[in-house]
Amino acid sequence: MPAVRFLLAALGIVSIAGLGSSGSGGVQIVYRNPTGPITAFTEDGSLLAWFEPGRHACNAVHVLSLSGVRVTLPRPGTANVTCRWSVGGGPVRLAVAEKTGGALWTLHQRAQVVLDYVVGAAAGEPLERRFDQVAHTPAGAGLWLGGIAGSGSTLVYAVTTVAYVDQVGCLSGGSCRLKLAGGAIHRVVDRHNPVIPGTGPAVAVATAAGRVAYVPASGVGAKGLPVASAAHPIEVVAAEDGTPVARIEPTGVPLGVALAPHVLALIERQAGGRVVVSWYDPLTATLLGSVGVPPKTSSRLAVSDDVIAYRVGRVVYGIAAATGSVHRIVTAPVTPVGFAVEADTLTWAENIRGKGRICTVAAG
Protein backbone atom coordinates (compact mmCIF):
# COMPACT_ATOMS: atom_id res chain seq x y z
CA MET A 1 0.00 0.00 0.00
CA PRO A 2 1.50 3.41 -0.92
CA ALA A 3 2.70 5.67 1.87
CA VAL A 4 0.00 8.26 1.19
CA ARG A 5 -2.68 5.62 1.68
CA PHE A 6 -1.19 4.83 5.11
CA LEU A 7 -1.27 8.55 5.80
CA LEU A 8 -4.91 8.79 4.80
CA ALA A 9 -5.76 5.92 7.10
CA ALA A 10 -3.84 7.51 9.95
CA LEU A 11 -5.61 10.83 9.53
CA GLY A 12 -9.04 9.36 8.87
CA ILE A 13 -9.36 11.07 5.47
CA VAL A 14 -12.10 9.81 3.18
CA SER A 15 -12.87 10.22 -0.51
CA ILE A 16 -14.89 13.28 -1.44
CA ALA A 17 -16.99 14.13 -4.42
CA GLY A 18 -16.88 17.24 -6.57
CA LEU A 19 -13.23 18.12 -6.00
CA GLY A 20 -12.09 17.26 -9.50
CA SER A 21 -12.37 14.52 -12.04
CA SER A 22 -10.08 11.59 -12.66
CA GLY A 23 -10.20 8.36 -14.52
CA SER A 24 -8.77 6.41 -11.57
CA GLY A 25 -11.14 6.89 -8.64
CA GLY A 26 -12.05 9.62 -6.19
CA VAL A 27 -9.88 12.52 -5.09
CA GLN A 28 -9.09 12.73 -1.38
CA ILE A 29 -8.07 15.73 0.73
CA VAL A 30 -5.05 15.00 2.89
CA TYR A 31 -4.79 18.41 4.54
CA ARG A 32 -6.68 21.71 4.67
CA ASN A 33 -4.80 24.85 5.65
CA PRO A 34 -7.19 26.95 7.75
CA THR A 35 -5.17 30.17 7.64
CA GLY A 36 -4.03 30.81 4.09
CA PRO A 37 -2.46 29.54 0.87
CA ILE A 38 0.28 27.01 0.18
CA THR A 39 3.09 28.39 -2.01
CA ALA A 40 5.23 25.26 -2.48
CA PHE A 41 4.65 21.52 -2.09
CA THR A 42 6.72 18.35 -2.34
CA GLU A 43 6.73 14.72 -1.20
CA ASP A 44 9.30 12.02 -0.53
CA GLY A 45 8.18 8.57 0.51
CA SER A 46 6.14 8.90 3.69
CA LEU A 47 6.69 12.66 4.08
CA LEU A 48 4.61 15.50 2.69
CA ALA A 49 6.03 19.02 2.95
CA TRP A 50 4.62 22.43 2.12
CA PHE A 51 5.54 26.09 2.53
CA GLU A 52 2.94 28.28 4.22
CA PRO A 53 3.39 32.08 4.06
CA GLY A 54 2.57 33.73 7.37
CA ARG A 55 -0.06 36.42 7.51
CA HIS A 56 -0.01 37.10 11.25
CA ALA A 57 2.78 34.68 12.12
CA CYS A 58 6.06 33.45 10.63
CA ASN A 59 6.42 31.86 7.23
CA ALA A 60 7.04 28.16 7.80
CA VAL A 61 7.65 24.79 6.22
CA HIS A 62 5.41 22.01 7.50
CA VAL A 63 6.41 18.34 7.26
CA LEU A 64 3.70 15.70 7.78
CA SER A 65 4.58 12.02 8.28
CA LEU A 66 2.51 8.92 7.57
CA SER A 67 1.94 8.56 11.30
CA GLY A 68 0.16 11.92 11.34
CA VAL A 69 3.03 13.70 13.15
CA ARG A 70 3.49 17.26 11.91
CA VAL A 71 6.70 19.27 12.36
CA THR A 72 7.06 23.01 11.75
CA LEU A 73 10.39 24.28 10.37
CA PRO A 74 12.27 26.35 11.36
CA ARG A 75 11.39 26.01 15.03
CA PRO A 76 8.82 28.70 15.89
CA GLY A 77 10.14 31.53 18.03
CA THR A 78 13.76 31.27 16.85
CA ALA A 79 15.58 33.95 14.89
CA ASN A 80 15.60 33.06 11.21
CA VAL A 81 15.49 34.68 7.80
CA THR A 82 12.49 32.57 6.72
CA CYS A 83 10.08 34.05 9.25
CA ARG A 84 9.56 37.54 7.82
CA TRP A 85 10.72 37.01 4.24
CA SER A 86 8.46 38.56 1.63
CA VAL A 87 7.52 35.43 -0.30
CA GLY A 88 5.59 37.56 -2.76
CA GLY A 89 8.95 38.56 -4.19
CA GLY A 90 9.34 35.32 -6.09
CA PRO A 91 8.75 31.57 -6.14
CA VAL A 92 9.68 29.31 -3.23
CA ARG A 93 11.34 26.01 -4.10
CA LEU A 94 11.08 23.14 -1.65
CA ALA A 95 12.63 19.68 -1.21
CA VAL A 96 12.37 17.07 1.55
CA ALA A 97 14.31 13.89 2.35
CA GLU A 98 12.38 11.05 4.04
CA LYS A 99 15.21 9.27 5.85
CA THR A 100 16.58 12.36 7.57
CA GLY A 101 13.38 14.37 7.89
CA GLY A 102 15.34 17.29 6.50
CA ALA A 103 13.90 19.99 4.27
CA LEU A 104 15.58 22.47 1.96
CA TRP A 105 13.90 25.58 0.60
CA THR A 106 14.75 28.80 -1.22
CA LEU A 107 13.73 32.41 -0.60
CA HIS A 108 13.77 34.65 -3.65
CA GLN A 109 13.99 38.40 -4.06
CA ARG A 110 14.57 40.88 -6.87
CA ALA A 111 16.28 44.14 -5.89
CA GLN A 112 19.68 45.58 -6.80
CA VAL A 113 20.68 41.94 -7.11
CA VAL A 114 18.57 38.86 -7.82
CA LEU A 115 18.99 36.69 -4.74
CA ASP A 116 18.06 33.16 -3.69
CA TYR A 117 18.78 32.16 -0.11
CA VAL A 118 19.18 28.39 0.19
CA VAL A 119 18.12 27.43 3.71
CA GLY A 120 17.01 24.31 5.53
CA ALA A 121 16.25 22.52 8.77
CA ALA A 122 15.37 19.04 9.99
CA ALA A 123 12.97 17.52 12.51
CA GLY A 124 15.91 16.61 14.75
CA GLU A 125 17.62 19.99 14.22
CA PRO A 126 14.81 22.48 13.68
CA LEU A 127 16.98 25.61 13.79
CA GLU A 128 17.32 27.25 10.38
CA ARG A 129 20.57 26.60 8.52
CA ARG A 130 21.64 29.07 5.83
CA PHE A 131 23.61 27.15 3.23
CA ASP A 132 24.08 29.65 0.42
CA GLN A 133 23.27 33.08 -0.99
CA VAL A 134 22.97 32.64 -4.74
CA ALA A 135 22.93 36.11 -6.27
CA HIS A 136 23.44 37.75 -9.66
CA THR A 137 23.03 41.23 -11.07
CA PRO A 138 19.96 42.12 -13.15
CA ALA A 139 22.29 41.99 -16.16
CA GLY A 140 23.04 38.33 -15.36
CA ALA A 141 26.59 38.26 -13.96
CA GLY A 142 27.01 36.21 -10.78
CA LEU A 143 25.47 33.04 -9.39
CA TRP A 144 22.27 31.37 -10.63
CA LEU A 145 20.24 28.72 -8.80
CA GLY A 146 19.78 25.63 -10.94
CA GLY A 147 17.20 23.92 -8.74
CA ILE A 148 16.94 21.88 -5.53
CA ALA A 149 15.92 18.25 -4.96
CA GLY A 150 15.50 15.72 -2.18
CA SER A 151 15.09 11.96 -1.78
CA GLY A 152 15.91 9.38 0.90
CA SER A 153 18.87 10.85 2.79
CA THR A 154 19.92 13.20 -0.03
CA LEU A 155 19.29 16.94 -0.35
CA VAL A 156 21.01 18.81 -3.16
CA TYR A 157 21.01 22.13 -4.97
CA ALA A 158 22.68 23.37 -8.14
CA VAL A 159 24.60 26.61 -8.70
CA THR A 160 25.90 28.04 -11.99
CA THR A 161 28.37 30.93 -12.30
CA VAL A 162 28.00 33.47 -15.12
CA ALA A 163 30.70 36.07 -15.78
CA TYR A 164 31.61 38.77 -18.28
CA VAL A 165 33.82 37.67 -21.15
CA ASP A 166 35.67 40.99 -20.71
CA GLN A 167 34.60 42.76 -17.52
CA VAL A 168 37.08 45.64 -17.94
CA GLY A 169 35.91 46.21 -21.50
CA CYS A 170 32.28 46.16 -20.39
CA LEU A 171 32.91 48.77 -17.69
CA SER A 172 34.67 51.00 -20.22
CA GLY A 173 31.78 50.92 -22.67
CA GLY A 174 32.70 47.85 -24.71
CA SER A 175 30.97 44.50 -25.07
CA CYS A 176 29.19 43.12 -22.01
CA ARG A 177 28.88 39.60 -23.41
CA LEU A 178 28.49 36.89 -20.77
CA LYS A 179 29.82 33.33 -20.49
CA LEU A 180 29.55 30.29 -18.23
CA ALA A 181 32.34 30.42 -15.67
CA GLY A 182 31.71 27.39 -13.48
CA GLY A 183 29.26 25.78 -11.12
CA ALA A 184 28.49 22.53 -9.33
CA ILE A 185 25.93 20.45 -7.46
CA HIS A 186 26.07 20.89 -3.67
CA ARG A 187 24.98 18.19 -1.24
CA VAL A 188 23.60 19.19 2.15
CA VAL A 189 25.25 17.18 4.93
CA ASP A 190 24.29 18.25 8.46
CA ARG A 191 25.32 21.91 8.55
CA HIS A 192 27.63 21.72 5.54
CA ASN A 193 27.14 21.98 1.78
CA PRO A 194 30.07 20.26 0.05
CA VAL A 195 30.36 20.16 -3.73
CA ILE A 196 29.70 16.74 -5.26
CA PRO A 197 33.05 16.02 -6.95
CA GLY A 198 33.12 16.19 -10.74
CA THR A 199 29.78 17.94 -11.14
CA GLY A 200 29.39 21.12 -13.16
CA PRO A 201 26.96 23.98 -13.81
CA ALA A 202 23.34 22.89 -14.13
CA VAL A 203 19.90 24.22 -15.03
CA ALA A 204 17.92 21.40 -13.35
CA VAL A 205 18.59 18.66 -10.80
CA ALA A 206 16.85 15.55 -9.44
CA THR A 207 17.72 12.79 -6.98
CA ALA A 208 16.63 9.25 -6.08
CA ALA A 209 18.15 6.07 -4.63
CA GLY A 210 21.40 7.79 -3.65
CA ARG A 211 21.95 9.14 -7.15
CA VAL A 212 21.77 12.64 -8.62
CA ALA A 213 20.80 13.51 -12.19
CA TYR A 214 21.36 16.98 -13.57
CA VAL A 215 20.87 18.88 -16.81
CA PRO A 216 24.18 20.62 -17.59
CA ALA A 217 24.20 24.30 -18.44
CA SER A 218 25.74 24.67 -21.89
CA GLY A 219 25.49 28.39 -22.56
CA VAL A 220 24.04 31.74 -21.58
CA GLY A 221 20.69 33.08 -22.80
CA ALA A 222 18.84 36.35 -22.35
CA LYS A 223 19.96 38.43 -19.34
CA GLY A 224 22.55 35.81 -18.43
CA LEU A 225 20.12 32.94 -17.92
CA PRO A 226 22.00 29.61 -18.08
CA VAL A 227 20.49 27.35 -20.75
CA ALA A 228 20.74 23.69 -21.73
CA SER A 229 21.53 22.10 -25.08
CA ALA A 230 20.67 18.85 -26.81
CA ALA A 231 24.42 18.42 -27.38
CA HIS A 232 25.23 17.92 -23.69
CA PRO A 233 24.30 14.60 -22.00
CA ILE A 234 22.33 14.37 -18.77
CA GLU A 235 24.76 13.33 -16.05
CA VAL A 236 23.83 10.71 -13.45
CA VAL A 237 26.29 10.41 -10.55
CA ALA A 238 26.49 8.96 -7.05
CA ALA A 239 25.30 11.57 -4.57
CA GLU A 240 27.97 10.83 -1.99
CA ASP A 241 31.14 11.05 -4.03
CA GLY A 242 30.22 11.96 -7.63
CA THR A 243 31.12 8.58 -9.11
CA PRO A 244 29.71 8.56 -12.68
CA VAL A 245 26.75 6.23 -13.15
CA ALA A 246 25.41 7.05 -16.64
CA ARG A 247 25.41 9.72 -19.36
CA ILE A 248 22.07 10.05 -21.11
CA GLU A 249 21.92 11.53 -24.61
CA PRO A 250 18.71 13.58 -24.90
CA THR A 251 16.72 13.65 -28.13
CA GLY A 252 16.13 17.42 -27.80
CA VAL A 253 16.84 20.36 -25.54
CA PRO A 254 16.08 19.24 -21.95
CA LEU A 255 13.54 21.47 -20.21
CA GLY A 256 13.06 19.48 -17.00
CA VAL A 257 14.21 16.27 -15.30
CA ALA A 258 12.78 13.86 -12.72
CA LEU A 259 14.36 10.75 -11.24
CA ALA A 260 13.10 7.51 -9.66
CA PRO A 261 15.23 4.49 -8.71
CA HIS A 262 14.80 2.86 -12.14
CA VAL A 263 13.38 5.63 -14.35
CA LEU A 264 14.77 9.00 -15.41
CA ALA A 265 12.27 11.25 -17.18
CA LEU A 266 12.97 14.30 -19.33
CA ILE A 267 10.74 16.84 -20.99
CA GLU A 268 12.50 17.85 -24.21
CA ARG A 269 11.98 20.33 -27.02
CA GLN A 270 12.99 18.76 -30.31
CA ALA A 271 13.81 20.33 -33.66
CA GLY A 272 10.77 22.04 -35.16
CA GLY A 273 9.35 22.85 -31.71
CA ARG A 274 7.90 19.41 -30.94
CA VAL A 275 7.81 18.71 -27.19
CA VAL A 276 8.16 15.17 -25.85
CA VAL A 277 8.42 13.38 -22.52
CA SER A 278 11.11 10.71 -22.78
CA TRP A 279 12.17 8.22 -20.14
CA TYR A 280 15.40 6.30 -19.72
CA ASP A 281 17.07 3.67 -17.57
CA PRO A 282 19.26 5.78 -15.23
CA LEU A 283 21.81 2.96 -14.87
CA THR A 284 22.30 1.98 -18.51
CA ALA A 285 21.17 5.21 -20.27
CA THR A 286 18.81 3.13 -22.45
CA LEU A 287 15.87 5.02 -23.95
CA LEU A 288 12.72 3.25 -22.68
CA GLY A 289 10.04 5.34 -24.36
CA SER A 290 8.94 8.73 -25.65
CA VAL A 291 5.54 10.42 -25.96
CA GLY A 292 4.61 13.70 -27.64
CA VAL A 293 2.97 16.27 -25.34
CA PRO A 294 1.37 19.70 -25.94
CA PRO A 295 3.78 22.65 -26.34
CA LYS A 296 2.29 24.30 -23.23
CA THR A 297 3.21 21.38 -20.98
CA SER A 298 4.90 22.53 -17.76
CA SER A 299 8.61 21.79 -17.47
CA ARG A 300 8.01 20.15 -14.10
CA LEU A 301 7.70 16.34 -14.08
CA ALA A 302 7.04 13.82 -11.32
CA VAL A 303 8.05 10.19 -11.63
CA SER A 304 7.97 6.80 -9.94
CA ASP A 305 9.19 3.53 -11.39
CA ASP A 306 5.64 2.99 -12.68
CA VAL A 307 4.25 6.39 -13.72
CA ILE A 308 5.58 9.60 -15.26
CA ALA A 309 3.28 12.56 -14.52
CA TYR A 310 3.19 15.85 -16.43
CA ARG A 311 0.89 18.86 -16.26
CA VAL A 312 -0.89 20.87 -18.95
CA GLY A 313 -2.72 23.75 -17.28
CA ARG A 314 -5.01 22.26 -14.62
CA VAL A 315 -4.80 18.72 -16.03
CA VAL A 316 -2.23 16.17 -14.84
CA TYR A 317 -1.57 13.22 -17.16
CA GLY A 318 0.22 9.98 -16.48
CA ILE A 319 2.39 7.83 -18.73
CA ALA A 320 2.72 4.14 -17.87
CA ALA A 321 6.47 3.56 -17.82
CA ALA A 322 6.10 -0.06 -18.91
CA THR A 323 3.85 0.50 -21.93
CA GLY A 324 3.96 4.20 -22.83
CA SER A 325 0.17 4.50 -22.63
CA VAL A 326 -1.11 7.96 -21.63
CA HIS A 327 -4.10 8.61 -19.37
CA ARG A 328 -5.58 11.63 -17.66
CA ILE A 329 -5.06 11.34 -13.90
CA VAL A 330 -6.98 14.39 -12.70
CA THR A 331 -8.37 17.77 -13.69
CA ALA A 332 -7.83 20.02 -10.70
CA PRO A 333 -10.19 22.94 -10.04
CA VAL A 334 -7.22 25.35 -10.15
CA THR A 335 -3.61 25.04 -11.34
CA PRO A 336 -1.70 22.82 -8.88
CA VAL A 337 1.04 24.49 -6.85
CA GLY A 338 3.17 21.36 -7.11
CA PHE A 339 2.69 17.62 -7.54
CA ALA A 340 4.49 14.38 -6.79
CA VAL A 341 4.13 10.67 -7.58
CA GLU A 342 4.84 7.89 -5.11
CA ALA A 343 4.22 4.36 -6.44
CA ASP A 344 0.69 4.56 -7.89
CA THR A 345 -0.45 7.76 -6.12
CA LEU A 346 -0.44 11.38 -7.30
CA THR A 347 -0.40 14.08 -4.61
CA TRP A 348 -0.60 17.84 -5.18
CA ALA A 349 -1.37 21.16 -3.50
CA GLU A 350 -3.84 23.80 -4.63
CA ASN A 351 -5.34 27.04 -3.34
CA ILE A 352 -9.11 27.55 -3.30
CA ARG A 353 -10.43 30.99 -2.31
CA GLY A 354 -7.14 31.86 -0.63
CA LYS A 355 -6.89 28.64 1.41
CA GLY A 356 -4.48 25.83 0.63
CA ARG A 357 -5.18 22.12 0.61
CA ILE A 358 -3.31 18.95 -0.32
CA CYS A 359 -5.07 16.30 -2.40
CA THR A 360 -4.32 12.79 -3.59
CA VAL A 361 -5.67 10.36 -6.18
CA ALA A 362 -4.66 7.05 -7.72
CA ALA A 363 -2.21 7.69 -10.58
CA GLY A 364 -2.35 4.33 -12.34
MARSEZA-994089 format. One line per field, with one value per residue (C-alpha): residue in three letters; chain; y, z, x. Coordinates in steps of 0.001 Angstrom, whole numbers. Layout:
<recs>
res: ALA, ...
chain: A, ...
c2: Y, ...
c3: Z, ...
c1: X, ...
</recs>
This chain:
<recs>
res: MET, PRO, ALA, VAL, ARG, PHE, LEU, LEU, ALA, ALA, LEU, GLY, ILE, VAL, SER, ILE, ALA, GLY, LEU, GLY, SER, SER, GLY, SER, GLY, GLY, VAL, GLN, ILE, VAL, TYR, ARG, ASN, PRO, THR, GLY, PRO, ILE, THR, ALA, PHE, THR, GLU, ASP, GLY, SER, LEU, LEU, ALA, TRP, PHE, GLU, PRO, GLY, ARG, HIS, ALA, CYS, ASN, ALA, VAL, HIS, VAL, LEU, SER, LEU, SER, GLY, VAL, ARG, VAL, THR, LEU, PRO, ARG, PRO, GLY, THR, ALA, ASN, VAL, THR, CYS, ARG, TRP, SER, VAL, GLY, GLY, GLY, PRO, VAL, ARG, LEU, ALA, VAL, ALA, GLU, LYS, THR, GLY, GLY, ALA, LEU, TRP, THR, LEU, HIS, GLN, ARG, ALA, GLN, VAL, VAL, LEU, ASP, TYR, VAL, VAL, GLY, ALA, ALA, ALA, GLY, GLU, PRO, LEU, GLU, ARG, ARG, PHE, ASP, GLN, VAL, ALA, HIS, THR, PRO, ALA, GLY, ALA, GLY, LEU, TRP, LEU, GLY, GLY, ILE, ALA, GLY, SER, GLY, SER, THR, LEU, VAL, TYR, ALA, VAL, THR, THR, VAL, ALA, TYR, VAL, ASP, GLN, VAL, GLY, CYS, LEU, SER, GLY, GLY, SER, CYS, ARG, LEU, LYS, LEU, ALA, GLY, GLY, ALA, ILE, HIS, ARG, VAL, VAL, ASP, ARG, HIS, ASN, PRO, VAL, ILE, PRO, GLY, THR, GLY, PRO, ALA, VAL, ALA, VAL, ALA, THR, ALA, ALA, GLY, ARG, VAL, ALA, TYR, VAL, PRO, ALA, SER, GLY, VAL, GLY, ALA, LYS, GLY, LEU, PRO, VAL, ALA, SER, ALA, ALA, HIS, PRO, ILE, GLU, VAL, VAL, ALA, ALA, GLU, ASP, GLY, THR, PRO, VAL, ALA, ARG, ILE, GLU, PRO, THR, GLY, VAL, PRO, LEU, GLY, VAL, ALA, LEU, ALA, PRO, HIS, VAL, LEU, ALA, LEU, ILE, GLU, ARG, GLN, ALA, GLY, GLY, ARG, VAL, VAL, VAL, SER, TRP, TYR, ASP, PRO, LEU, THR, ALA, THR, LEU, LEU, GLY, SER, VAL, GLY, VAL, PRO, PRO, LYS, THR, SER, SER, ARG, LEU, ALA, VAL, SER, ASP, ASP, VAL, ILE, ALA, TYR, ARG, VAL, GLY, ARG, VAL, VAL, TYR, GLY, ILE, ALA, ALA, ALA, THR, GLY, SER, VAL, HIS, ARG, ILE, VAL, THR, ALA, PRO, VAL, THR, PRO, VAL, GLY, PHE, ALA, VAL, GLU, ALA, ASP, THR, LEU, THR, TRP, ALA, GLU, ASN, ILE, ARG, GLY, LYS, GLY, ARG, ILE, CYS, THR, VAL, ALA, ALA, GLY
chain: A, A, A, A, A, A, A, A, A, A, A, A, A, A, A, A, A, A, A, A, A, A, A, A, A, A, A, A, A, A, A, A, A, A, A, A, A, A, A, A, A, A, A, A, A, A, A, A, A, A, A, A, A, A, A, A, A, A, A, A, A, A, A, A, A, A, A, A, A, A, A, A, A, A, A, A, A, A, A, A, A, A, A, A, A, A, A, A, A, A, A, A, A, A, A, A, A, A, A, A, A, A, A, A, A, A, A, A, A, A, A, A, A, A, A, A, A, A, A, A, A, A, A, A, A, A, A, A, A, A, A, A, A, A, A, A, A, A, A, A, A, A, A, A, A, A, A, A, A, A, A, A, A, A, A, A, A, A, A, A, A, A, A, A, A, A, A, A, A, A, A, A, A, A, A, A, A, A, A, A, A, A, A, A, A, A, A, A, A, A, A, A, A, A, A, A, A, A, A, A, A, A, A, A, A, A, A, A, A, A, A, A, A, A, A, A, A, A, A, A, A, A, A, A, A, A, A, A, A, A, A, A, A, A, A, A, A, A, A, A, A, A, A, A, A, A, A, A, A, A, A, A, A, A, A, A, A, A, A, A, A, A, A, A, A, A, A, A, A, A, A, A, A, A, A, A, A, A, A, A, A, A, A, A, A, A, A, A, A, A, A, A, A, A, A, A, A, A, A, A, A, A, A, A, A, A, A, A, A, A, A, A, A, A, A, A, A, A, A, A, A, A, A, A, A, A, A, A, A, A, A, A, A, A, A, A, A, A, A, A, A, A, A, A, A, A, A, A, A, A, A, A, A, A, A, A, A, A, A, A, A, A, A, A
c2: 0, 3406, 5675, 8255, 5617, 4831, 8553, 8786, 5922, 7505, 10834, 9355, 11069, 9809, 10218, 13276, 14129, 17237, 18119, 17263, 14520, 11586, 8356, 6408, 6889, 9619, 12516, 12729, 15729, 15000, 18412, 21711, 24854, 26949, 30169, 30812, 29535, 27013, 28392, 25264, 21517, 18351, 14720, 12024, 8566, 8900, 12660, 15500, 19020, 22427, 26091, 28284, 32082, 33727, 36420, 37103, 34685, 33454, 31859, 28163, 24785, 22007, 18343, 15696, 12020, 8921, 8564, 11920, 13698, 17262, 19272, 23011, 24284, 26349, 26008, 28701, 31534, 31269, 33953, 33059, 34678, 32567, 34051, 37540, 37015, 38565, 35427, 37563, 38562, 35316, 31568, 29312, 26011, 23141, 19681, 17066, 13888, 11054, 9268, 12363, 14370, 17294, 19992, 22471, 25580, 28802, 32410, 34648, 38402, 40879, 44136, 45578, 41943, 38863, 36688, 33155, 32165, 28386, 27431, 24310, 22518, 19041, 17524, 16610, 19987, 22480, 25609, 27253, 26596, 29074, 27153, 29653, 33077, 32640, 36113, 37752, 41230, 42119, 41985, 38331, 38262, 36207, 33037, 31366, 28720, 25627, 23924, 21876, 18254, 15718, 11960, 9385, 10848, 13204, 16937, 18809, 22126, 23372, 26613, 28043, 30931, 33468, 36072, 38770, 37671, 40991, 42763, 45638, 46212, 46157, 48769, 51000, 50924, 47853, 44499, 43121, 39597, 36888, 33330, 30291, 30416, 27391, 25784, 22535, 20452, 20895, 18195, 19195, 17181, 18251, 21912, 21724, 21976, 20259, 20158, 16744, 16024, 16194, 17944, 21124, 23984, 22889, 24216, 21401, 18661, 15548, 12793, 9251, 6068, 7790, 9136, 12642, 13511, 16980, 18878, 20616, 24301, 24670, 28389, 31743, 33075, 36355, 38428, 35813, 32941, 29611, 27353, 23693, 22103, 18846, 18415, 17924, 14603, 14371, 13332, 10706, 10411, 8959, 11575, 10826, 11054, 11959, 8581, 8557, 6235, 7050, 9716, 10048, 11527, 13581, 13653, 17416, 20362, 19238, 21471, 19479, 16270, 13856, 10746, 7512, 4495, 2863, 5632, 9005, 11253, 14301, 16843, 17854, 20328, 18762, 20327, 22039, 22851, 19408, 18709, 15170, 13383, 10705, 8216, 6300, 3666, 5777, 2959, 1980, 5211, 3131, 5022, 3250, 5340, 8730, 10420, 13698, 16267, 19701, 22650, 24302, 21376, 22529, 21791, 20149, 16344, 13823, 10189, 6804, 3529, 2986, 6385, 9604, 12556, 15851, 18859, 20872, 23746, 22258, 18720, 16169, 13224, 9975, 7829, 4139, 3562, -64, 501, 4205, 4504, 7956, 8607, 11631, 11345, 14385, 17768, 20025, 22937, 25347, 25044, 22818, 24489, 21357, 17621, 14380, 10674, 7893, 4356, 4558, 7757, 11385, 14079, 17838, 21157, 23796, 27036, 27548, 30993, 31859, 28638, 25833, 22121, 18953, 16301, 12790, 10357, 7051, 7695, 4333
c3: 0, -917, 1872, 1193, 1677, 5110, 5803, 4802, 7099, 9954, 9526, 8866, 5471, 3175, -506, -1437, -4422, -6569, -6001, -9504, -12041, -12657, -14516, -11571, -8644, -6193, -5090, -1381, 726, 2889, 4538, 4667, 5649, 7749, 7644, 4091, 870, 180, -2006, -2478, -2089, -2344, -1205, -535, 515, 3694, 4081, 2694, 2954, 2116, 2529, 4217, 4064, 7373, 7515, 11246, 12120, 10634, 7231, 7802, 6221, 7504, 7265, 7778, 8278, 7571, 11303, 11339, 13145, 11908, 12361, 11748, 10365, 11360, 15028, 15889, 18027, 16846, 14892, 11208, 7798, 6718, 9246, 7821, 4244, 1630, -299, -2760, -4187, -6090, -6139, -3226, -4102, -1646, -1209, 1550, 2353, 4039, 5851, 7570, 7895, 6496, 4270, 1960, 597, -1215, -596, -3654, -4061, -6869, -5892, -6798, -7107, -7815, -4739, -3691, -110, 187, 3713, 5527, 8766, 9992, 12511, 14749, 14221, 13684, 13786, 10375, 8518, 5826, 3229, 423, -991, -4740, -6272, -9657, -11069, -13152, -16163, -15359, -13964, -10783, -9388, -10633, -8799, -10941, -8740, -5534, -4958, -2178, -1779, 896, 2792, -29, -348, -3164, -4972, -8143, -8702, -11989, -12299, -15122, -15781, -18283, -21151, -20709, -17523, -17938, -21502, -20388, -17686, -20218, -22669, -24708, -25068, -22005, -23405, -20772, -20486, -18232, -15674, -13481, -11120, -9332, -7459, -3673, -1237, 2150, 4927, 8456, 8551, 5543, 1783, 53, -3732, -5256, -6952, -10735, -11137, -13164, -13815, -14135, -15025, -13347, -10797, -9442, -6983, -6078, -4629, -3652, -7147, -8616, -12191, -13570, -16812, -17594, -18440, -21887, -22560, -21584, -22798, -22352, -19340, -18429, -17918, -18083, -20748, -21731, -25084, -26812, -27383, -23686, -22004, -18775, -16052, -13450, -10547, -7050, -4571, -1985, -4033, -7625, -9115, -12684, -13153, -16638, -19357, -21113, -24605, -24896, -28135, -27804, -25541, -21950, -20206, -16997, -15302, -12724, -11241, -9660, -8712, -12141, -14350, -15412, -17181, -19326, -20995, -24212, -27022, -30307, -33658, -35162, -31714, -30941, -27190, -25847, -22522, -22777, -20142, -19716, -17575, -15230, -14867, -18511, -20269, -22447, -23948, -22679, -24357, -25647, -25959, -27640, -25344, -25935, -26335, -23226, -20980, -17758, -17471, -14095, -14082, -11320, -11633, -9944, -11395, -12680, -13721, -15264, -14515, -16429, -16263, -18947, -17280, -14625, -16027, -14839, -17163, -16483, -18728, -17872, -17823, -18906, -21931, -22830, -22635, -21628, -19373, -17656, -13901, -12700, -13689, -10699, -10039, -10154, -11337, -8879, -6852, -7107, -7543, -6790, -7583, -5111, -6435, -7890, -6123, -7296, -4609, -5184, -3497, -4634, -3337, -3298, -2310, -630, 1415, 633, 609, -323, -2401, -3586, -6175, -7723, -10575, -12336
c1: 0, 1502, 2704, -3, -2685, -1193, -1271, -4909, -5765, -3838, -5612, -9039, -9364, -12101, -12866, -14887, -16989, -16876, -13225, -12092, -12366, -10084, -10199, -8765, -11136, -12049, -9878, -9086, -8071, -5046, -4794, -6677, -4804, -7191, -5174, -4034, -2459, 281, 3085, 5226, 4648, 6724, 6729, 9297, 8176, 6136, 6693, 4610, 6034, 4620, 5540, 2944, 3393, 2571, -55, -7, 2785, 6056, 6416, 7042, 7653, 5408, 6410, 3700, 4584, 2515, 1940, 163, 3032, 3488, 6698, 7063, 10389, 12269, 11395, 8822, 10141, 13755, 15579, 15601, 15494, 12490, 10081, 9563, 10719, 8456, 7517, 5587, 8946, 9336, 8754, 9678, 11341, 11080, 12625, 12372, 14306, 12382, 15214, 16583, 13378, 15336, 13899, 15581, 13902, 14746, 13734, 13773, 13990, 14567, 16282, 19680, 20685, 18570, 18990, 18057, 18775, 19181, 18118, 17013, 16250, 15369, 12972, 15913, 17619, 14807, 16979, 17324, 20567, 21644, 23611, 24079, 23271, 22971, 22925, 23441, 23028, 19956, 22292, 23036, 26586, 27008, 25470, 22271, 20244, 19783, 17201, 16936, 15920, 15504, 15090, 15914, 18867, 19921, 19286, 21010, 21008, 22682, 24605, 25902, 28373, 27996, 30703, 31614, 33823, 35673, 34600, 37077, 35915, 32281, 32912, 34668, 31775, 32697, 30974, 29191, 28877, 28486, 29816, 29551, 32340, 31707, 29262, 28495, 25931, 26073, 24982, 23595, 25251, 24286, 25324, 27627, 27142, 30066, 30358, 29696, 33045, 33124, 29781, 29390, 26961, 23345, 19903, 17918, 18590, 16849, 17719, 16634, 18154, 21398, 21951, 21772, 20801, 21362, 20872, 24182, 24196, 25736, 25487, 24039, 20692, 18837, 19961, 22549, 20116, 21999, 20490, 20740, 21526, 20671, 24423, 25230, 24298, 22332, 24761, 23828, 26292, 26493, 25300, 27969, 31140, 30224, 31122, 29714, 26746, 25412, 25406, 22066, 21921, 18712, 16718, 16127, 16835, 16080, 13535, 13064, 14207, 12779, 14361, 13097, 15234, 14795, 13379, 14769, 12267, 12967, 10743, 12504, 11984, 12989, 13813, 10773, 9352, 7900, 7809, 8158, 8423, 11110, 12168, 15396, 17068, 19264, 21809, 22302, 21167, 18807, 15867, 12724, 10044, 8937, 5539, 4611, 2967, 1368, 3778, 2287, 3213, 4899, 8615, 8011, 7703, 7039, 8049, 7970, 9190, 5639, 4252, 5582, 3284, 3186, 889, -893, -2719, -5013, -4795, -2232, -1570, 223, 2389, 2715, 6471, 6104, 3852, 3961, 175, -1108, -4096, -5582, -5063, -6979, -8369, -7835, -10194, -7216, -3612, -1698, 1044, 3168, 2691, 4492, 4135, 4845, 4225, 692, -449, -437, -402, -602, -1372, -3838, -5342, -9110, -10428, -7145, -6886, -4475, -5181, -3310, -5068, -4317, -5670, -4658, -2212, -2354
</recs>
